[in-house]
Amino acid sequence: MLAIDTLWEKGKNFLGTRYPIIVGAMTWISTANFVARIANEGAFACLAAGNLDPAFLRKEILKIQSQTTNPFGLNLITIAPNYRRHLQLAVELQVPYIIFAGSYPRGPEIKLAKESGARVLSFASTETLARRLIDMGIDALILEGSEAGGHVGHVSLIVLLQQVLFQVQDVPIFVAGGIASGRLIPYFLLMGAAGVQMGTYFVMTEECEAHPRFKEAFIRARARDAVATPQIGSELRVVAVRALRNKGLDKFAELQIELIQKRRRREISHEEAQYQVENFWVGALRRAVQEGDVDYGSLMAGQSVGLVNQVRPLKAALAHLVKEAEEEWQRLRKLCKNYL
Ligand SMILES: Cc1cc2nc3c(=O)[nH]c(=O)nc-3n(C[C@H](O)[C@H](O)[C@H](O)COP(=O)(O)O)c2cc1C
């Protein structure tokens, strides 16, 4: 029994896990094998649906269910073309937790998910949105700061804590973005969080099936190398993704300049230019993760990449986090006693 068990009980009970630590879904990285291993180690893992072929996703879900009896989540991208079929699959296969990502779920989608017996989570970036989702029946929220890897909002976690976590106490809230040390965890719990969600930290485990070159790039990178995709001017819209700087990112900036110039010379329509911008990164994360194309692929990573510099077994990575959290909590308790 750990002293911190009492502090993080709410999150543990909600997730049904030993630790209220969510390993966030990572497209192409959060495969069935990885998810099952994490679940068996006592953390909470999410299978990333991305835009997978539904038949393949079905096999992945069944694989997890055959490898663990512990709970896990399915992360659905609500703007993916296959989203509706993914949601149906989650309902049919009775996935225990459904996490809506990408954009926000609509009322009937939340209802459908809940009627299957699943607990439902969603990302919320403002208090208004959090309250709307709670009114629609969402069971828990994820508050993710712009320090995180992957698709990001514009506001850092330190501000979101004040804007949302301090205002909303109705459902468990898991905080994410920039976390790579267990020492931080007791502080978030004291502020009212139910637990944390982390991504980048867990890429650096032996069980993560990402290409060795992907992990090597993480080892070399400093925090400031994980940048949000640049948008040149305001004529073309760019969806922000935090990833490591590489040749692909430079080429993307050049493409935007070229397209803006073509637009001004009326050589291309706005729709065509916007399409080329959106099409640029299609398949780029898969190329980086599976083929090790670190030059032109998308090396999605959070700023916490500057805090991780070794690949180790999942068990050790998790044990390290828990040990740090427990030691910090013990230290804090002693410290507080001196002031009481
Ligand atoms: C390579 C990569 C892929 C990701 N893919 C997804 C995804 O498919 N769905 C999602 O909701 N979040 C995705 N994320 C975000 C993570 O689930 C998690 O919230 C984030 O990594 C937390 O920030 P951190 O990296 O600083 O720990 C991704 C993150 C990374 C690094």
The ligand as an SDF file (V2000), in Angstrom:
LIG
                    3D

 31 33  0  0  0  0  0  0  0  0999 V2000
    3.0990   10.4740  -31.7040 C   0  0  0  0  0  0  0  0  0  0  0  0
    1.8400   10.9610  -31.0230 C   0  0  0  0  0  0  0  0  0  0  0  0
    0.5980   10.6080  -31.5590 C   0  0  0  0  0  0  0  0  0  0  0  0
   -0.5730   11.0240  -30.9180 C   0  0  0  0  0  0  0  0  0  0  0  0
   -1.7970   10.6180  -31.4230 N   0  0  0  0  0  0  0  0  0  0  0  0
   -2.9420   10.9290  -30.7430 C   0  0  0  0  0  0  0  0  0  0  0  0
   -4.1980   10.4140  -31.1680 C   0  0  0  0  0  0  0  0  0  0  0  0
   -4.3170    9.6520  -32.1260 O   0  0  0  0  0  0  0  0  0  0  0  0
   -5.3070   10.7570  -30.4470 N   0  0  0  0  0  0  0  0  0  0  0  0
   -5.2330   11.5800  -29.3290 C   0  0  0  0  0  0  0  0  0  0  0  0
   -6.2630   11.8720  -28.7150 O   0  0  0  0  0  0  0  0  0  0  0  0
   -4.0410   12.0770  -28.9150 N   0  0  0  0  0  0  0  0  0  0  0  0
   -2.9030   11.7460  -29.5680 C   0  0  0  0  0  0  0  0  0  0  0  0
   -1.6920   12.1800  -29.0840 N   0  0  0  0  0  0  0  0  0  0  0  0
   -1.6540   12.9020  -27.7780 C   0  0  0  0  0  0  0  0  0  0  0  0
   -1.3590   11.9130  -26.6160 C   0  0  0  0  0  0  0  0  0  0  0  0
   -2.4050   10.9930  -26.4510 O   0  0  0  0  0  0  0  0  0  0  0  0
   -1.1650   12.6320  -25.2800 C   0  0  0  0  0  0  0  0  0  0  0  0
   -2.3210   13.3290  -24.9010 O   0  0  0  0  0  0  0  0  0  0  0  0
    0.0140   13.6100  -25.3290 C   0  0  0  0  0  0  0  0  0  0  0  0
    1.1320   12.9430  -25.8480 O   0  0  0  0  0  0  0  0  0  0  0  0
    0.3090   14.1520  -23.9290 C   0  0  0  0  0  0  0  0  0  0  0  0
    1.3670   15.0460  -23.9430 O   0  0  0  0  0  0  0  0  0  0  0  0
    2.9060   14.6150  -23.7220 P   0  0  0  0  0  0  0  0  0  0  0  0
    3.3470   14.0540  -25.0320 O   0  0  0  0  0  0  0  0  0  0  0  0
    3.5760   15.8710  -23.3640 O   0  0  0  0  0  0  0  0  0  0  0  0
    2.9380   13.5720  -22.6400 O   0  0  0  0  0  0  0  0  0  0  0  0
   -0.5030   11.8040  -29.7340 C   0  0  0  0  0  0  0  0  0  0  0  0
    0.7590   12.1620  -29.2170 C   0  0  0  0  0  0  0  0  0  0  0  0
    1.9150   11.7400  -29.8410 C   0  0  0  0  0  0  0  0  0  0  0  0
    3.2540   12.1170  -29.2250 C   0  0  0  0  0  0  0  0  0  0  0  0
  1  2  1  0
  2  3  1  0
  2 30  2  0
  3  4  2  0
  4  5  1  0
  4 28  1  0
  5  6  2  0
  6  7  1  0
  6 13  1  0
  7  8  2  0
  7  9  1  0
  9 10  1  0
 10 11  2  0
 10 12  1  0
 12 13  2  0
 13 14  1  0
 14 15  1  0
 14 28  1  0
 15 16  1  0
 16 17  1  0
 16 18  1  0
 18 19  1  0
 18 20  1  0
 20 21  1  0
 20 22  1  0
 22 23  1  0
 23 24  1  0
 24 25  2  0
 24 26  1  0
 24 27  1  0
 28 29  2  0
 29 30  1  0
 30 31  1  0
M  END
$$$$
